[in-house]
Amino acid sequence: MSTTHTKKALWTAAAGLAAGGAAAVAQRSRARRTAPADTDRWLAVTVNRGPGDIQPDKLPAPLQEYGERIETRIRPAPGDRGTELAVRLKEPQPEAAHSVTARIAGDDPRQDLRRALREAKSLLEAGEVMRPDTPPTTHDTPGGKLVGLLSRRASGEGVL
């Protein structure tokens, strides 16, 4: 095969790969648009209690405060590891409420629901919600202020 034919074959292969990649990106984009909204997702925790120990009408106070605004699902956790307690908001929230900026600012309504779910888990398992000692030191340093800020933000997302 001549050099000209080799170059032409390479260019044809490269063009085919580029077209295939563009098609894959377009398909993924269409799938995202048709996927259910993030508000439809259930937030769940595994509680170290039997499924019969948790009653939908006797949920801990942090979840009771939501009243009729949430749906609750209680079922055995996979692998006989207790009970899965799942909740989600009934009313759809505006897209802006779930943006990255809303999450960073602490304005995402799911953050409060996550916090309430974790507190409910703690109440069901230990009977109390454990809090860090405050103040941890007698004088606040810049590093301590940063850790305090991150800890407060982490409670809404569940991660630091």
Contact map, one row per residue, 1 for C-alpha under 8 A:
1110110000000000000000000000000000000000000000000000000000000000000000000000000000000000000000000000000000000000000000000000000000000000000000000000000000000000
1111110000000000000000000000000000000000000000000000000000000000000000000000000000000000000000000000000000000000000000000000000000000000000000000000000000000000
1111111000000000000000000000000000000000000000000000000000000000000000000000000000000000000000000000000000000000000000000000000000000000000000000000000000000000
0111111100000000000000000000000000000000000000000000000000000000000000000000000000000000000000000000000000000000000000000000000000000000000000000000000000000000
1111111110000000000000000000000000000000000000000000000000000000000000000000000000000000000000000000000000000000000000000000000000000000000000000000000000000000
1111111111000000000000000000000000000000000000000000000000000000000000000000000000000000000000000000000000000000000000000000000000000000000000000000000000000000
0011111111100000000000000000000000000000000000000000000000000000000000000000000000000000000000000000000000000000000000000000000000000000000000000000000000000000
0001111111110000000000000000000000000000000000000000000000000000000000000000000000000000000000000000000000000000000000000000000000000000000000000000000000000000
0000111111111000000000000000000000000000000000000000000000000000000000000000000000000000000000000000000000000000000000000000000000000000000000000000000000000000
0000011111111100000000000000000000000000000000000000000000000000000000000000000000000000000000000000000000000000000000000000000000000000000000000000000000000000
0000001111111110000000000000000000000000000000000000000000000000000000000000000000000000000000000000000000000000000000000000000000000000000000000000000000000000
0000000111111111000000000000000000000000000000000000000000000000000000000000000000000000000000000000000000000000000000000000000000000000000000000000000000000000
0000000011111111100000000000000000000000000000000000000000000000000000000000000000000000000000000000000000000000000000000000000000000000000000000000000000000000
0000000001111111110000000000000000000000000000000000000000000000000000000000000000000000000000000000000000000000000000000000000000000000000000000000000000000000
0000000000111111111000000000000000000000000000000000000000000000000000000000000000000000000000000000000000000000000000000000000000000000000000000000000000000000
0000000000011111111100000000000000000000000000000000000000000000000000000000000000000000000000000000000000000000000000000000000000000000000000000000000000000000
0000000000001111111110000000000000000000000000000000000000000000000000000000000000000000000000000000000000000000000000000000000000000000000000000000000000000000
0000000000000111111111000000000000000000000000000000000000000000000000000000000000000000000000000000000000000000000000000000000000000000000000000000000000000000
0000000000000011111111100000000000000000000000000000000000000000000000000000000000000000000000000000000000000000000000000000000000000000000000000000000000000000
0000000000000001111111110000000000000000000000000000000000000000000000000000000000000000000000000000000000000000000000000000000000000000000000000000000000000000
0000000000000000111111111000000000000000000000000000000000000000000000000000000000000000000000000000000000000000000000000000000000000000000000000000000000000000
0000000000000000011111111100000000000000000000000000000000000000000000000000000000000000000000000000000000000000000000000000000000000000000000000000000000000000
0000000000000000001111111110000000000000000000000000000000000000000000000000000000000000000000000000000000000000000000000000000000000000000000000000000000000000
0000000000000000000111111111000000000000000000000000000000000000000000000000000000000000000000000000000000000000000000000000000000000000000000000000000000000000
0000000000000000000011111111100000000000000000000000000000000000000000000000000000000000000000000000000000000000000000000000000000000000000000000000000000000000
0000000000000000000001111111110000000000000000000000000000000000000000000000000000000000000000000000000000000000000000000000000000000000000000000000000000000000
0000000000000000000000111111111000000000000000000000000000000000000000000000000000000000000000000000000000000000000000000000000000000000000000000000000000000000
0000000000000000000000011111111100000000000000000000000000000000000000000000000000000000000000000000000000000000000000000000000000000000000000000000000000000000
0000000000000000000000001111111110000000000000000000000000000000000000000000000000000000000000000000000000000000000000000000000000000000000000000000000000000000
0000000000000000000000000111111111000000000000000000000000000000000000000000000000000000000000000000000000000000000000000000000000000000000000000000000000000000
0000000000000000000000000011111111100000000000000000000000000000000000000000000000000000000000000000000000000000000000000000000000000000000000000000000000000000
0000000000000000000000000001111111100000000000000000000000000000000000000000000000000000000000000000000000000000000000000000000000000000000000000000000000000000
0000000000000000000000000000111111100000000000000000000000000000000000000000000000000000000000000000000000000000000000000000000000000000000000000000000000000000
0000000000000000000000000000011111110000000000000000000000000000000000000000000000000000000000000000000000000000000000000000000000000000000000000000000000000000
0000000000000000000000000000001111111000000000000000000000000000000000000000000000000000000000000000000000000000000000000000000000000000000000000000000000000000
0000000000000000000000000000000001111101000000000000000000000000000000000000000000000000000000000000000000000000000000000000000000000000000000000000000000000000
0000000000000000000000000000000000111111100000000000000000000000000000000000000000000000000000000000000000000000000000000000000000000000000000000000000000000000
0000000000000000000000000000000000011111100000000000000000000000000000000000000000000000000000000000000000000000000000000000000000000000000000000000000000000000
0000000000000000000000000000000000001111100000000000000000000000000000000000000000000001100110000000000000000000000000000000000000000000000000000000000000000000
0000000000000000000000000000000000011111110000000000000000000000000000000000000000000001100100000000000000000000000000000000000000000000000000000000000000000000
0000000000000000000000000000000000001111111000000000000000000000000000000000000000000001000000000000000000000000000000000000000000000000000000000000000000000000
0000000000000000000000000000000000000001111100000000000000000000000000000000000000000111000000000000000000000000000000000000000000000000000000000000000000000000
0000000000000000000000000000000000000000111110000000000000000000000000000000000000000111000000000000000000000000010010000000000000000000000000000000000000000000
0000000000000000000000000000000000000000011111000000000000000000000000000000000000011110000000000000000000000000000010000000000000000000000000000000000000000000
0000000000000000000000000000000000000000001111100000000000000000000000000000000000011100000000000000000000000000000011001000000000000000000000000000000000000000
0000000000000000000000000000000000000000000111110000000000000000000000000000100011111000000000000000000000000000000000001000000000000000000000000000000000000000
0000000000000000000000000000000000000000000011111000000000000000000000000000000001111000000000000000000000000000000000001001100000000000000000000000000000000000
0000000000000000000000000000000000000000000001111100000000000000000000000000000011100000000000000000000000000000000000000000100000000000000000000000000000000000
0000000000000000000000000000000000000000000000111110110000000000000000000000000001100000000000000000000000000000000000000001100000000000000000000000000000000000
0000000000000000000000000000000000000000000000011111110000000000000000000001000001100000000000000000000000000000000000000000000000000000000000000000000000000000
0000000000000000000000000000000000000000000000001111110000000000000000000111000001110000000000000000000000000000000000000000000000000000000000000000000000000000
0000000000000000000000000000000000000000000000000111111000000000000000000000000000000000000000000000000000000000000000000000000000000000000000000000000000000000
0000000000000000000000000000000000000000000000001111111000000000000000000000000000000000000000000000000000000000000000000000000000000000000000000000000000000000
0000000000000000000000000000000000000000000000001111111101100000000000000100000000000000000000000000000000000000000000000000000000000000000000000000000000000000
0000000000000000000000000000000000000000000000000001111111100000000000000000000000000000000000000000000000000000000000000000000000000000000000000000000000000000
0000000000000000000000000000000000000000000000000000011111100000000000011100000000000000000000000000000000000000000000000000000000000000000000000000000000000000
0000000000000000000000000000000000000000000000000000001111100000000000000000000000000000000000000000000000000000000000000000000000000000000000000000000000000000
0000000000000000000000000000000000000000000000000000011111110000000000000000000000000000000000000000000000000000000000000000000000000000000000000000000000000000
0000000000000000000000000000000000000000000000000000011111111011000000000000000000000000000000000000000000000000000000010000000000000000000000000000000000000000
0000000000000000000000000000000000000000000000000000000001111111000000000000000000000000000000000000000000000000000000010011000000000000000000000000000000000000
0000000000000000000000000000000000000000000000000000000000111111100000000000000000000000000000000000000000000000000000010000000000000000000000000000000000000000
0000000000000000000000000000000000000000000000000000000000011111110000000000000000000000000000000000000000000000000110110000000000000000000000000000000000000000
0000000000000000000000000000000000000000000000000000000000111111111000000000000000000000000000000000000000000000100110010000000000000000000000000000000000000000
0000000000000000000000000000000000000000000000000000000000111111111000000000000000000000000000000000000000000000000000000000000000000000000000000000000000000000
0000000000000000000000000000000000000000000000000000000000001111111000000000000000000000000000000000000000000000000000000000000000000000000000000000000000000000
0000000000000000000000000000000000000000000000000000000000000111111111000000000000000000000000000000000000000000000000000000000000000000000000000000000000000000
0000000000000000000000000000000000000000000000000000000000000011111111000000000000000000000000000000000000000000000000000000000000000000000000000000000000000000
0000000000000000000000000000000000000000000000000000000000000000011111100000000000000000000000000000000000000000000000000000000000000000000000000000000000000000
0000000000000000000000000000000000000000000000000000000000000000011111100000000000000000111000000000000000000000000000000000000000000000000000000000000000000000
0000000000000000000000000000000000000000000000000000000000000000011111110000000000000011110000000000000000000000000000000000000000000000000000000000000000000000
0000000000000000000000000000000000000000000000000000000000000000000111111000000000000011110000000000000000000000000000000000000000000000000000000000000000000000
0000000000000000000000000000000000000000000000000000000100000000000001111100000000001111000000000000000000000000000000000000000000000000000000000000000000000000
0000000000000000000000000000000000000000000000000000000100000000000000111110000000011110000000000000000000000000000000000000000000000000000000000000000000000000
0000000000000000000000000000000000000000000000000010010100000000000000011111000000111100000000000000000000000000000000000000000000000000000000000000000000000000
0000000000000000000000000000000000000000000000000010000000000000000000001111100000111000000000000000000000000000000000000000000000000000000000000000000000000000
0000000000000000000000000000000000000000000000000110000000000000000000000111110111110000000000000000000000000000000000000000000000000000000000000000000000000000
0000000000000000000000000000000000000000000001000000000000000000000000000011111111110000000000000000000000000000000000000000000000000000000000000000000000000000
0000000000000000000000000000000000000000000000000000000000000000000000000001111110000000000000000000000000000000000000000000000000000000000000000000000000000000
0000000000000000000000000000000000000000000000000000000000000000000000000000111110000000000000000000000000000000000000000000000000000000000000000000000000000000
0000000000000000000000000000000000000000000000000000000000000000000000000001111111000000000000000000000000000000000000000000000000000000000000000000000000000000
0000000000000000000000000000000000000000000001010000000000000000000000000001111111100000000000000000000000000000000000000000000000000000000000000000000000000000
0000000000000000000000000000000000000000000001111110000000000000000000000001100111110000000000000000000000000000000000000000000000000000000000000000000000000000
0000000000000000000000000000000000000000000001111110000000000000000000000111100011111000000000000000000000000000000000000000000000000000000000000000000000000000
0000000000000000000000000000000000000000000111100010000000000000000000001111100001111100000000000000000000000000000000000000000000000000000000000000000000000000
0000000000000000000000000000000000000000000111100000000000000000000000011110000000111110000000000000000000000000000000000000000000000000000000000000000000000000
0000000000000000000000000000000000000000011110000000000000000000000000011100000000011111000000000000000000000000000000000000000000000000000000000000000000000000
0000000000000000000000000000000000000000011100000000000000000000000001111000000000001111100000000000000000000000000010000000000000000000000000000000000000000000
0000000000000000000000000000000000000011111000000000000000000000000001110000000000000111110000000000000000000000100000000000000000000000000000000000000000000000
0000000000000000000000000000000000000011000000000000000000000000000011100000000000000011111100000000000000000100000000000000000000000000000000000000000000000000
0000000000000000000000000000000000000000000000000000000000000000000011100000000000000001111100000000000000000000000000000000000000000000000000000000000000000000
0000000000000000000000000000000000000000000000000000000000000000000010000000000000000000111110000000000000000000000000000000000000000000000000000000000000000000
0000000000000000000000000000000000000011000000000000000000000000000000000000000000000000111111000000000000000000000000000000000000000000000000000000000000000000
0000000000000000000000000000000000000010000000000000000000000000000000000000000000000000001111101100000000001000000000000000000000000000000000000000000000000000
0000000000000000000000000000000000000000000000000000000000000000000000000000000000000000000111111100000000000000000000000000000000000000000000000000000000000000
0000000000000000000000000000000000000000000000000000000000000000000000000000000000000000000011111110000000000000000000000000000000000000000000000000000000000000
0000000000000000000000000000000000000000000000000000000000000000000000000000000000000000000001111110010000000000000000000000000000000000000000000000000000000000
0000000000000000000000000000000000000000000000000000000000000000000000000000000000000000000011111110011000111000000000000000000000000000000000000000000000000000
0000000000000000000000000000000000000000000000000000000000000000000000000000000000000000000011111111011000011000000000000000000000000000000000000000000000000000
0000000000000000000000000000000000000000000000000000000000000000000000000000000000000000000000111111111000010000000000000000000000000000000000000000000000000000
0000000000000000000000000000000000000000000000000000000000000000000000000000000000000000000000000111111100000000000000000000000000000000000000000000000000000000
0000000000000000000000000000000000000000000000000000000000000000000000000000000000000000000000000011111110000000000000000000000000000000000000000000000000000000
0000000000000000000000000000000000000000000000000000000000000000000000000000000000000000000000011111111111110000000000000000000000000000000000000000000000000000
0000000000000000000000000000000000000000000000000000000000000000000000000000000000000000000000001111111111110010000000000000000000000000000000000000000000000000
0000000000000000000000000000000000000000000000000000000000000000000000000000000000000000000000000001111111100000000000000000000000000000000000000000000010000000
0000000000000000000000000000000000000000000000000000000000000000000000000000000000000000000000000000111111100000000000000000000000000000000000000000000000000000
0000000000000000000000000000000000000000000000000000000000000000000000000000000000000000000000000000011111110010000000000000000000000000000000000000000010010000
0000000000000000000000000000000000000000000000000000000000000000000000000000000000000000000000001000011111111010000000000000000000000000000000000000000000000000
0000000000000000000000000000000000000000000000000000000000000000000000000000000000000000000000001110011001111111000000000000000000000000000000000000000000000000
0000000000000000000000000000000000000000000000000000000000000000000000000000000000000000000010001100000000111111100000000000000000000000000000000000000000000000
0000000000000000000000000000000000000000000000000000000000000000000000000000000000000000100000000000000000011111110000000000000000000000000000000000000000010000
0000000000000000000000000000000000000000000000000000000000000000000000000000000000000000000000000000001001111111111000000000000000000000000000000000000000111000
0000000000000000000000000000000000000000000000000000000000000000000000000000000000000000000000000000000000011111111100000000000000000000000000000000000000010000
0000000000000000000000000000000000000000000000000000000000000010000000000000000000000001000000000000000000001111111110000000000000000000000000000000000000000000
0000000000000000000000000000000000000000001000000000000000000000000000000000000000000000000000000000000000000111111111000000000000000000000000000000000000011100
0000000000000000000000000000000000000000000000000000000000000000000000000000000000000000000000000000000000000011111111100000000000000000000000000000000000111100
0000000000000000000000000000000000000000000000000000000000000110000000000000000000000000000000000000000000000001111111110000000000000000000000000000000000000000
0000000000000000000000000000000000000000001110000000000000000110000000000000000000000010000000000000000000000000111111111000000000000000000000000000000000000000
0000000000000000000000000000000000000000000010000000000000000000000000000000000000000000000000000000000000000000011111111100000000000000000000000000000000000000
0000000000000000000000000000000000000000000000000000000000000100000000000000000000000000000000000000000000000000001111111110000010000000000000000000000000000000
0000000000000000000000000000000000000000000000000000000000111110000000000000000000000000000000000000000000000000000111111111000000000000000000000000000000000000
0000000000000000000000000000000000000000000011100000000000000000000000000000000000000000000000000000000000000000000011111111100000000000000000000000000000000000
0000000000000000000000000000000000000000000000000000000000000000000000000000000000000000000000000000000000000000000001111111111111000000000000000000000000000000
0000000000000000000000000000000000000000000000000000000000010000000000000000000000000000000000000000000000000000000000111111111110000000000000000000000000000000
0000000000000000000000000000000000000000000000101000000000010000000000000000000000000000000000000000000000000000000000011111111000000000000000000000000000000000
0000000000000000000000000000000000000000000000111000000000000000000000000000000000000000000000000000000000000000000000001111111000000000000000000000000000000000
0000000000000000000000000000000000000000000000000000000000000000000000000000000000000000000000000000000000000000000000000111111110000000000000000000000000000000
0000000000000000000000000000000000000000000000000000000000000000000000000000000000000000000000000000000000000000000000000111111110000000000000000000000000000000
0000000000000000000000000000000000000000000000000000000000000000000000000000000000000000000000000000000000000000000000000110011111000000000000000000000000000000
0000000000000000000000000000000000000000000000000000000000000000000000000000000000000000000000000000000000000000000000100110011111100000000000000000000000000000
0000000000000000000000000000000000000000000000000000000000000000000000000000000000000000000000000000000000000000000000000100000111110000000000000000000000000000
0000000000000000000000000000000000000000000000000000000000000000000000000000000000000000000000000000000000000000000000000000000011111000000000000000000000000000
0000000000000000000000000000000000000000000000000000000000000000000000000000000000000000000000000000000000000000000000000000000001111101000000000000000000000000
0000000000000000000000000000000000000000000000000000000000000000000000000000000000000000000000000000000000000000000000000000000000111111000000000000000000000000
0000000000000000000000000000000000000000000000000000000000000000000000000000000000000000000000000000000000000000000000000000000000011111100000000000000000000000
0000000000000000000000000000000000000000000000000000000000000000000000000000000000000000000000000000000000000000000000000000000000001111110000000000000000000000
0000000000000000000000000000000000000000000000000000000000000000000000000000000000000000000000000000000000000000000000000000000000011111110000000000000000000000
0000000000000000000000000000000000000000000000000000000000000000000000000000000000000000000000000000000000000000000000000000000000000111111100000000000000000000
0000000000000000000000000000000000000000000000000000000000000000000000000000000000000000000000000000000000000000000000000000000000000011111100000000000000000000
0000000000000000000000000000000000000000000000000000000000000000000000000000000000000000000000000000000000000000000000000000000000000000111110000000000000000000
0000000000000000000000000000000000000000000000000000000000000000000000000000000000000000000000000000000000000000000000000000000000000000111111011000000000000000
0000000000000000000000000000000000000000000000000000000000000000000000000000000000000000000000000000000000000000000000000000000000000000001111111000000000000000
0000000000000000000000000000000000000000000000000000000000000000000000000000000000000000000000000000000000000000000000000000000000000000000111111100000000000000
0000000000000000000000000000000000000000000000000000000000000000000000000000000000000000000000000000000000000000000000000000000000000000000011111110000000000000
0000000000000000000000000000000000000000000000000000000000000000000000000000000000000000000000000000000000000000000000000000000000000000000111111111000000000000
0000000000000000000000000000000000000000000000000000000000000000000000000000000000000000000000000000000000000000000000000000000000000000000111111111100000000000
0000000000000000000000000000000000000000000000000000000000000000000000000000000000000000000000000000000000000000000000000000000000000000000001111111110000000000
0000000000000000000000000000000000000000000000000000000000000000000000000000000000000000000000000000000000000000000000000000000000000000000000111111111000000000
0000000000000000000000000000000000000000000000000000000000000000000000000000000000000000000000000000000000000000000000000000000000000000000000011111111100000000
0000000000000000000000000000000000000000000000000000000000000000000000000000000000000000000000000000000000000000000000000000000000000000000000001111111110000000
0000000000000000000000000000000000000000000000000000000000000000000000000000000000000000000000000000000000000000000000000000000000000000000000000111111111000001
0000000000000000000000000000000000000000000000000000000000000000000000000000000000000000000000000000000000000000000000000000000000000000000000000011111111100001
0000000000000000000000000000000000000000000000000000000000000000000000000000000000000000000000000000000000000000000000000000000000000000000000000001111111110000
0000000000000000000000000000000000000000000000000000000000000000000000000000000000000000000000000000000101000000000000000000000000000000000000000000111111111001
0000000000000000000000000000000000000000000000000000000000000000000000000000000000000000000000000000000000000000000000000000000000000000000000000000011111111111
0000000000000000000000000000000000000000000000000000000000000000000000000000000000000000000000000000000000000010001000000000000000000000000000000000001111111111
0000000000000000000000000000000000000000000000000000000000000000000000000000000000000000000000000000000001000111011000000000000000000000000000000000000111111100
0000000000000000000000000000000000000000000000000000000000000000000000000000000000000000000000000000000000000010011000000000000000000000000000000000000011111111
0000000000000000000000000000000000000000000000000000000000000000000000000000000000000000000000000000000000000000011000000000000000000000000000000000000001111111
0000000000000000000000000000000000000000000000000000000000000000000000000000000000000000000000000000000000000000000000000000000000000000000000000000000001101111
0000000000000000000000000000000000000000000000000000000000000000000000000000000000000000000000000000000000000000000000000000000000000000000000000000011011101111
